[in-house]
Amino acid sequence: MRRSIHTLACAALLAALACGGGGEPAADGTTLSGPIEIDGSSTVYPISEAVAEEFQIANPETRVAVGVSGTGGGFKRFCAGETDVSNASRPIKDEEAETCRQNGVQFTEVRVAWDGLSVVTNPANDFVQCLTVDELKRVWEPGSTVDNWSQVRNGFPDKALTLYGPGTDSGTFDYFTEAIVGEEDASRPDYTASEDDNVLVQGVQGDPGALGYFGFAYYEENADRLKLLGVDGGTGCVQPSVEAIESQTYAPLSRPLYIYVSDRGLAKPQVEAFVEFHLQEGAELVRSVGYIALQPDQYAEELAKVRQLAGGAGETGTAGDAPADEAPAGEDTTAAQ
């Protein structure tokens, strides 16, 4: 996962992180040690993997395990109390938060980066440069029978169309269906699906009639094997780029990425230290694996939320919440009892 760039990032961080030392002390002066269990989004995985590697260099007695079961699969484990941190490429759903509440798992939602979804074709495709949201909807909506490029737009050739996209446990699937189709989880089922974005990259690369979507970082990682399309959300065709995603002019396919951390996890010194490290040192690592970092003041806001949960959840029974102007409308992002 962009390890060559990541290696350079490590070199830049060595002095600050005391790489190769005896480990960072916990709040009580002891050396940090023990396991940290993370699972969830394949999109967020490269970020957590990079942070985990650097954290373990600074704290060699810790063991950080990062799984990839998709955002939905990650929340299932997280709300069952099986993991400390859950990677997510969408906000938690009401029913998932309710499961957490029933299991006594309090949590807070923490933004860690920006991402955009990339719509891609095979490099041999020489007739499409941009698709509108309406065209993408007609292709992907439930009941769609579009199976030829000539059905997508007048003037496109009579050529078989095959589709590649994330599986239903992926937060990328949830986000794309809501943004493009207009309803979360609403999608035609007859496409090649995988929670592993590398499988999708390989599929599109090997299929001249392919159309697929996944996170922007995976396109950047494989730009020489794919053709990137622009998306017209009603104001003209825009291709995803760092600038377009950060400014959200690449609409409607720009999004924040999250980790969710539980009160149970934060009760462990190594987990609290890992999450703080993620927010204090992670910006460079976010960039090294192809995503867009938040602004310093935004990371400070997220860190304050984590410290609120770590310091007060066990006493008050309430979890830290996003500021009111950042929480999704109608979305309860806490599992307060």
C-alpha positions as CSV (number, residue, x, y, z in Angstrom):
1,M,0.0,0.0,0.0
2,R,2.2,2.8,-1.3
3,R,5.1,1.4,0.8
4,S,7.8,3.2,-1.1
5,I,6.3,6.6,-0.3
6,H,5.5,5.4,3.2
7,T,9.2,4.5,3.8
8,L,10.1,8.1,3.0
9,A,7.5,9.3,5.4
10,C,9.0,7.1,8.1
11,A,12.4,8.7,7.6
12,A,10.9,12.1,8.1
13,L,9.3,11.0,11.3
14,L,12.2,9.1,12.9
15,A,13.6,12.0,15.1
16,A,10.2,13.1,16.4
17,L,9.0,9.5,17.1
18,A,12.3,8.3,18.6
19,C,12.2,5.3,16.3
20,G,14.1,2.3,17.6
21,G,13.9,3.5,21.2
22,G,12.5,1.8,24.2
23,G,8.9,2.9,23.6
24,E,6.8,5.8,24.6
25,P,5.7,5.9,28.3
26,A,2.0,5.7,29.3
27,A,0.4,8.4,31.4
28,D,1.5,6.5,34.6
29,G,5.2,6.4,33.4
30,T,5.1,2.7,32.4
31,T,6.1,1.6,28.9
32,L,3.2,1.0,26.5
33,S,2.5,-2.6,25.7
34,G,-0.2,-4.9,24.7
35,P,-2.6,-5.5,21.7
36,I,-4.7,-3.1,19.7
37,E,-7.5,-4.6,17.6
38,I,-8.7,-2.6,14.5
39,D,-11.0,-3.8,11.7
40,G,-13.3,-2.3,9.1
41,S,-13.1,-0.3,5.9
42,S,-10.7,-1.3,3.1
43,T,-10.5,2.3,2.1
44,V,-9.3,3.4,5.5
45,Y,-7.0,0.4,5.9
46,P,-3.9,1.9,4.3
47,I,-4.0,4.8,6.7
48,S,-4.4,2.7,9.8
49,E,-1.7,0.3,8.5
50,A,0.8,3.1,8.1
51,V,0.0,4.6,11.5
52,A,0.2,1.2,13.1
53,E,3.7,0.6,11.6
54,E,5.0,3.9,12.9
55,F,3.3,3.5,16.3
56,Q,4.9,0.1,16.8
57,I,8.3,1.4,15.9
58,A,8.0,4.0,18.6
59,N,6.3,1.5,20.9
60,P,7.8,-2.0,20.2
61,E,6.0,-3.7,23.0
62,T,2.6,-3.0,21.4
63,R,1.0,-5.2,18.7
64,V,-1.5,-3.5,16.3
65,A,-3.7,-5.8,14.2
66,V,-5.5,-4.2,11.3
67,G,-8.2,-6.2,9.6
68,V,-10.2,-5.5,6.4
69,S,-13.8,-6.8,6.7
70,G,-15.5,-3.7,5.2
71,T,-17.1,-0.8,7.1
72,G,-20.3,-2.8,7.9
73,G,-18.3,-5.9,8.9
74,G,-16.1,-3.7,11.1
75,F,-19.0,-2.2,12.9
76,K,-20.4,-5.7,13.6
77,R,-17.2,-6.6,15.4
78,F,-16.9,-3.1,17.0
79,C,-20.4,-3.1,18.4
80,A,-19.9,-6.6,19.8
81,G,-16.9,-5.3,21.7
82,E,-14.4,-7.4,19.8
83,T,-12.3,-4.5,18.5
84,D,-10.9,-1.2,19.9
85,V,-11.1,0.9,16.8
86,S,-13.3,0.6,13.7
87,N,-12.3,2.0,10.3
88,A,-15.2,3.5,8.4
89,S,-15.7,5.2,5.1
90,R,-19.2,6.3,6.1
91,P,-20.9,7.4,9.3
92,I,-22.3,4.7,11.5
93,K,-25.9,3.8,10.8
94,D,-28.7,4.1,13.4
95,E,-29.2,0.4,13.6
96,E,-25.5,-0.1,14.1
97,A,-25.3,2.5,16.8
98,E,-28.3,0.8,18.5
99,T,-26.4,-2.5,18.6
100,C,-23.5,-0.7,20.2
101,R,-25.8,0.8,22.8
102,Q,-27.5,-2.5,23.6
103,N,-24.0,-4.0,24.1
104,G,-22.9,-1.2,26.3
105,V,-20.3,0.0,23.8
106,Q,-19.9,3.8,23.9
107,F,-17.9,5.5,21.1
108,T,-17.0,8.6,19.3
109,E,-16.7,9.3,15.6
110,V,-13.3,10.7,14.6
111,R,-12.5,12.1,11.1
112,V,-9.0,11.3,9.9
113,A,-8.8,12.2,6.2
114,W,-10.7,13.2,3.0
115,D,-11.2,10.8,0.1
116,G,-13.0,10.9,-3.3
117,L,-14.5,8.0,-5.2
118,S,-13.0,7.4,-8.6
119,V,-15.0,6.2,-11.6
120,V,-12.7,4.3,-13.9
121,T,-12.6,2.3,-17.2
122,N,-10.1,0.2,-18.9
123,P,-7.2,2.2,-20.5
124,A,-8.3,0.9,-23.9
125,N,-11.5,2.8,-23.7
126,D,-11.1,5.8,-26.1
127,F,-14.7,7.1,-26.3
128,V,-15.6,8.2,-22.8
129,Q,-14.0,11.0,-20.8
130,C,-16.8,11.9,-18.4
131,L,-20.1,10.6,-17.2
132,T,-23.0,12.5,-15.7
133,V,-24.6,11.5,-12.4
134,D,-27.8,10.7,-14.3
135,E,-25.9,8.4,-16.6
136,L,-24.2,6.6,-13.7
137,K,-27.6,6.3,-12.0
138,R,-29.1,4.6,-15.0
139,V,-26.3,2.2,-15.1
140,W,-26.2,1.3,-11.4
141,E,-29.8,1.7,-10.1
142,P,-31.8,-1.4,-9.1
143,G,-33.5,-3.0,-12.1
144,S,-31.1,-1.5,-14.6
145,T,-30.7,-3.6,-17.7
146,V,-27.9,-1.4,-19.2
147,D,-25.3,-3.9,-20.4
148,N,-23.9,-2.1,-23.5
149,W,-22.1,1.2,-23.8
150,S,-24.4,2.3,-26.5
151,Q,-27.2,2.3,-23.9
152,V,-25.3,4.7,-21.7
153,R,-25.1,7.6,-24.2
154,N,-26.1,8.1,-27.8
155,G,-22.9,7.9,-29.9
156,F,-21.1,5.4,-27.7
157,P,-20.2,2.2,-29.5
158,D,-22.0,-1.1,-29.5
159,K,-19.7,-2.6,-26.9
160,A,-20.5,-4.9,-24.0
161,L,-20.5,-3.1,-20.6
162,T,-19.3,-5.0,-17.5
163,L,-19.4,-3.5,-14.0
164,Y,-17.0,-3.7,-11.0
165,G,-17.6,-2.2,-7.6
166,P,-17.4,-2.7,-3.8
167,G,-19.4,-5.4,-2.0
168,T,-22.4,-4.5,0.2
169,D,-20.3,-4.5,3.4
170,S,-18.2,-1.7,2.0
171,G,-18.8,1.9,3.1
172,T,-17.7,2.9,-0.4
173,F,-20.8,1.0,-1.7
174,D,-23.0,2.8,0.8
175,Y,-21.6,6.2,-0.1
176,F,-21.8,5.6,-3.9
177,T,-25.3,4.3,-3.9
178,E,-26.6,7.2,-1.8
179,A,-24.7,9.9,-3.8
180,I,-25.4,8.5,-7.3
181,V,-28.6,6.4,-7.0
182,G,-30.1,8.5,-4.3
183,E,-30.7,5.8,-1.8
184,E,-28.2,4.0,0.3
185,D,-27.7,0.3,-0.6
186,A,-29.8,0.6,-3.7
187,S,-27.9,-1.0,-6.5
188,R,-28.3,-3.6,-9.3
189,P,-26.8,-6.9,-8.1
190,D,-25.3,-8.2,-11.3
191,Y,-21.8,-6.8,-11.1
192,T,-18.4,-8.1,-10.0
193,A,-18.3,-7.2,-6.3
194,S,-15.4,-7.3,-3.8
195,E,-14.5,-5.6,-0.5
196,D,-10.9,-5.8,-1.7
197,D,-10.3,-2.8,-4.0
198,N,-7.2,-4.5,-5.5
199,V,-9.5,-7.2,-6.9
200,L,-11.6,-4.4,-8.6
201,V,-8.5,-2.8,-10.0
202,Q,-7.4,-6.0,-11.5
203,G,-10.8,-6.7,-13.0
204,V,-11.1,-3.3,-14.7
205,Q,-7.5,-3.5,-15.9
206,G,-8.2,-6.9,-17.6
207,D,-11.6,-6.1,-19.1
208,P,-11.9,-3.7,-22.2
209,G,-15.6,-3.1,-21.5
210,A,-15.2,-2.4,-17.8
211,L,-16.7,0.4,-15.7
212,G,-15.9,0.5,-12.0
213,Y,-15.6,2.7,-8.9
214,F,-13.5,2.7,-5.7
215,G,-11.5,5.1,-3.6
216,F,-9.3,7.8,-5.2
217,A,-6.2,6.5,-3.4
218,Y,-6.5,3.1,-5.2
219,Y,-6.7,4.9,-8.6
220,E,-3.6,6.9,-7.8
221,E,-1.8,3.7,-6.8
222,N,-2.8,2.1,-10.1
223,A,-3.0,5.1,-12.4
224,D,-0.9,3.4,-15.1
225,R,-3.3,0.5,-15.3
226,L,-6.6,2.5,-15.4
227,K,-8.4,5.4,-17.1
228,L,-9.9,8.0,-14.8
229,L,-13.2,9.6,-15.7
230,G,-14.6,12.9,-14.8
231,V,-18.0,13.2,-13.2
232,D,-20.6,15.9,-14.0
233,G,-22.7,16.5,-11.0
234,G,-24.6,19.4,-12.7
235,T,-21.9,22.1,-12.8
236,G,-19.6,20.6,-15.4
237,C,-17.2,17.7,-15.6
238,V,-14.7,17.5,-12.8
239,Q,-12.0,14.8,-12.3
240,P,-11.0,13.9,-8.7
241,S,-7.8,15.5,-7.5
242,V,-6.4,16.4,-4.1
243,E,-7.6,20.0,-4.6
244,A,-11.0,19.1,-5.9
245,I,-11.7,16.6,-3.1
246,E,-10.5,18.9,-0.3
247,S,-12.6,21.7,-1.6
248,Q,-15.5,19.3,-2.4
249,T,-15.8,20.7,-5.9
250,Y,-15.6,17.1,-7.0
251,A,-19.3,16.5,-6.2
252,P,-21.0,14.4,-5.2
253,L,-18.2,11.9,-4.7
254,S,-16.0,13.6,-2.1
255,R,-16.2,12.3,1.5
256,P,-14.6,12.3,4.9
257,L,-13.0,9.1,6.3
258,Y,-13.3,8.0,9.9
259,I,-12.2,5.9,12.7
260,Y,-14.5,5.0,15.6
261,V,-13.1,4.4,19.0
262,S,-14.8,2.9,22.0
263,D,-14.7,3.7,25.6
264,R,-13.6,0.2,26.3
265,G,-10.7,0.7,23.9
266,L,-9.7,4.0,25.4
267,A,-9.6,2.4,28.8
268,K,-6.4,0.6,27.6
269,P,-3.4,2.9,27.7
270,Q,-1.9,1.6,24.4
271,V,-5.2,2.2,22.6
272,E,-5.6,5.8,23.9
273,A,-1.9,6.5,22.9
274,F,-2.5,5.0,19.5
275,V,-5.5,7.2,18.7
276,E,-3.7,10.3,20.0
277,F,-0.7,9.4,17.9
278,H,-3.0,8.9,14.9
279,L,-4.3,12.4,15.2
280,Q,-1.1,14.1,16.2
281,E,1.3,12.5,13.8
282,G,-0.9,11.0,11.2
283,A,-1.3,13.9,8.7
284,E,2.0,13.1,6.9
285,L,1.1,9.4,6.8
286,V,-2.3,10.2,5.4
287,R,-0.6,12.0,2.6
288,S,2.0,9.2,2.1
289,V,-0.7,6.6,1.3
290,G,-2.6,8.9,-1.1
291,Y,-5.3,10.5,0.9
292,I,-6.0,14.1,1.8
293,A,-5.1,15.2,5.3
294,L,-7.4,17.4,7.5
295,Q,-6.3,20.9,8.5
296,P,-4.3,21.1,11.8
297,D,-7.3,22.8,13.6
298,Q,-9.6,20.0,12.4
299,Y,-7.2,17.3,13.8
300,A,-7.2,19.3,17.1
301,E,-11.0,19.2,17.2
302,E,-11.0,15.4,16.7
303,L,-8.4,14.9,19.4
304,A,-10.5,16.9,21.9
305,K,-13.4,14.6,21.2
306,V,-11.3,11.6,21.9
307,R,-10.0,13.0,25.1
308,Q,-13.5,13.9,26.2
309,L,-14.6,10.2,25.8
310,A,-11.4,8.9,27.4
311,G,-11.7,11.3,30.4
312,G,-15.5,11.3,31.0
313,A,-17.4,8.5,29.3
314,G,-16.8,6.0,32.1
315,E,-18.1,8.5,34.7
316,T,-21.0,10.1,32.9
317,G,-22.2,7.2,30.7
318,T,-22.1,9.4,27.6
319,A,-19.8,9.2,24.6
320,G,-18.1,12.1,22.9
321,D,-20.0,13.4,19.9
322,A,-19.1,15.4,16.8
323,P,-19.7,19.1,16.9
324,A,-23.3,19.9,16.0
325,D,-22.3,21.5,12.7
326,E,-20.4,18.4,11.6
327,A,-22.7,15.5,12.5
328,P,-24.7,14.2,9.6
329,A,-28.3,15.4,9.7
330,G,-30.6,13.0,11.4
331,E,-27.6,10.8,12.4
332,D,-26.9,9.8,16.0
333,T,-23.2,9.3,16.1
334,T,-23.0,8.2,19.7
335,A,-24.1,5.2,21.6
336,A,-24.8,6.9,24.9
337,Q,-26.7,4.9,27.5
